[in-house]
Amino acid sequence: MAKRQLTVLPMIWRLLMWLLSASLLAVLTACGTDPGVGTGLPTSTPESTGTISVATATPVPGRAAIPLTSIRMLNATSGWALSETDILKTQDGGLHWKSLRQIQVGGLDAQPQGAFMDSNHAWVAYHDAQGPNGTFTILRTTDGGASWQNSNISSALDGISTPHFVNTQWGWIEAYHFQGMHHTSGELFRTNDGGVSWSLIANTDAQPQTGLTNGGNGLSFKDTQNGWITGEIPSSRAFLETTGNGGDAWHAQSLPIPDGLTSESVGDTITTPPVFFGNDGLLPVSLFSNETDFDMYITHDGGRTWAAQPLARLDMNQNGDASIDNIYVLTMNQSWMNAKTGFYGSTDGGKTWHHLSDLPQPIGKMSFVDATHGWAIGTRSNKNPLLLATSDGGKTWQQMNYTLQ
């Protein structure tokens, strides 16, 4: 395959690639999980089809299932989810979901974004369909969804990112607008009171100059001071901007080219927000050269320097895959990825990857609570409800025919 000449592709392809890379952020998370694992996934008499069996919820009065847009499990039985109209919780591994609050979402990027830290603390950001243009609502709860409070941020931009919190008080969120040709306008907001109030601290405009050159496709922070914004760039130079003062000022950070590639051979690079465990961290990067490559960069000094690990060149031809779609990092050793319908896992921090199973269709966001228990929902374009669960680390999956209450 010849080197990809990305600079001459139509703008609509750029938009699709940006949306694909933006979806990586939401599935990459490893903060705030509650300790311990419950009693396991609900059991059923499976209708087995390859690696997929089916579990059907016990009929109860409720609403018909609708597609989930986000999922965050806390243990093998309890977790949060979002749809386009509801904030949801489950206590039985995903077979039944209780609506805690209904929302009306409007705007161009009409999908709510949620951060679920533990069983009590959660934040959901969206553009209220009944609210004024240029205003985003951010709901917050500290009692597990029994009550909700709201705050607002004002921005002329039309998209909103997933909120990112490092504790119950400090968090960040970005409003964005895709301009085309790998440029995204962005405005970064910060809270230090749990989301009661938000302040605009950086943007991509020339004035005030904060060093933020692009809105990116996602952000993450290691602590209250050190953070990263990632994105896609048609170059071997990775787009990676970092801050050391809580987001007030940003500067570019370089990454070494992995062994086996040269700066001339790489036509496009996509960075995904890093995940930290203390000063140790992993940074997923997709590189497009003569084939699709993937590298899990590693740091042991809090992100001051990053080292490339061995390239992963998956056997994607067996599934007709063209790119890495989702990465989920649970620990410094345990990670998963999917590419189209191929599902892969790593138990050595991304040095090697193993094909675990073939899924019935492409999946969207994932959530794992330990090395064996995980869930996956459908892609954003999938209008039919899809929820898969695994209790063996992704080797086999159970389709959850869930209901809403």
Stockholm file with secondary structure:
# STOCKHOLM 1.0

chainA/1-405         MAKRQLTVLPMIWRLLMWLLSASLLAVLTACGTDPGVGTGLPTSTPESTGTISVATATPVPGRAAIPLTSIRMLNATSGWALSETDILKTQDGGLHWKSLRQIQVGGLDAQPQGAFMDSNHAWVAYHDAQGPNGTFTILRTTDGGASWQNSNISSALDGISTPHFVNTQWGWIEAYHFQGMHHTSGELFRTNDGGVSWSLIANTDAQPQTGLTNGGNGLSFKDTQNGWITGEIPSSRAFLETTGNGGDAWHAQSLPIPDGLTSESVGDTITTPPVFFGNDGLLPVSLFSNETDFDMYITHDGGRTWAAQPLARLDMNQNGDASIDNIYVLTMNQSWMNAKTGFYGSTDGGKTWHHLSDLPQPIGKMSFVDATHGWAIGTRSNKNPLLLATSDGGKTWQQMNYTLQ
#=GR chainA/1-405 SS CCCCCGGGSCHHHHHHHHHHHHHHHHHCCCSCCCSSCCSCSCCCCCCCBTTEEEEECCCCSCBCCCCCSEEEESSSSCEEEECSSEEEEESSTTSEEEEEEECCBCSTTCCCEEEECSSSCEEEEECBTTSCTTEEEEEEESSTTSSCEEEEEECSSCEECCCEESSSSCEEEEEEEEEETTEEEEEEEEESSTTSCCEEEEESSSSSCCSCCCCCSEEEESSSSCEEEECEESSSSCCEEEESSTTSSCEECCCCCCTTCCTTTCCEEEECCCEEETTEEEEEEEEESSSEEEEEEEESSTTSSCBCCCCBCCCGGGGTCCSCCEEEECSSSCEEEEETTEEEEESSTTSSCEEEEECSSCEEEEEESSSSCEEEEECTTCCSCCEEEESSTTSSEEEEECEEC
#=GC SS_cons         CCCCCGGGSCHHHHHHHHHHHHHHHHHCCCSCCCSSCCSCSCCCCCCCBTTEEEEECCCCSCBCCCCCSEEEESSSSCEEEECSSEEEEESSTTSEEEEEEECCBCSTTCCCEEEECSSSCEEEEECBTTSCTTEEEEEEESSTTSSCEEEEEECSSCEECCCEESSSSCEEEEEEEEEETTEEEEEEEEESSTTSCCEEEEESSSSSCCSCCCCCSEEEESSSSCEEEECEESSSSCCEEEESSTTSSCEECCCCCCTTCCTTTCCEEEECCCEEETTEEEEEEEEESSSEEEEEEEESSTTSSCBCCCCBCCCGGGGTCCSCCEEEECSSSCEEEEETTEEEEESSTTSSCEEEEECSSCEEEEEESSSSCEEEEECTTCCSCCEEEESSTTSSEEEEECEEC
//
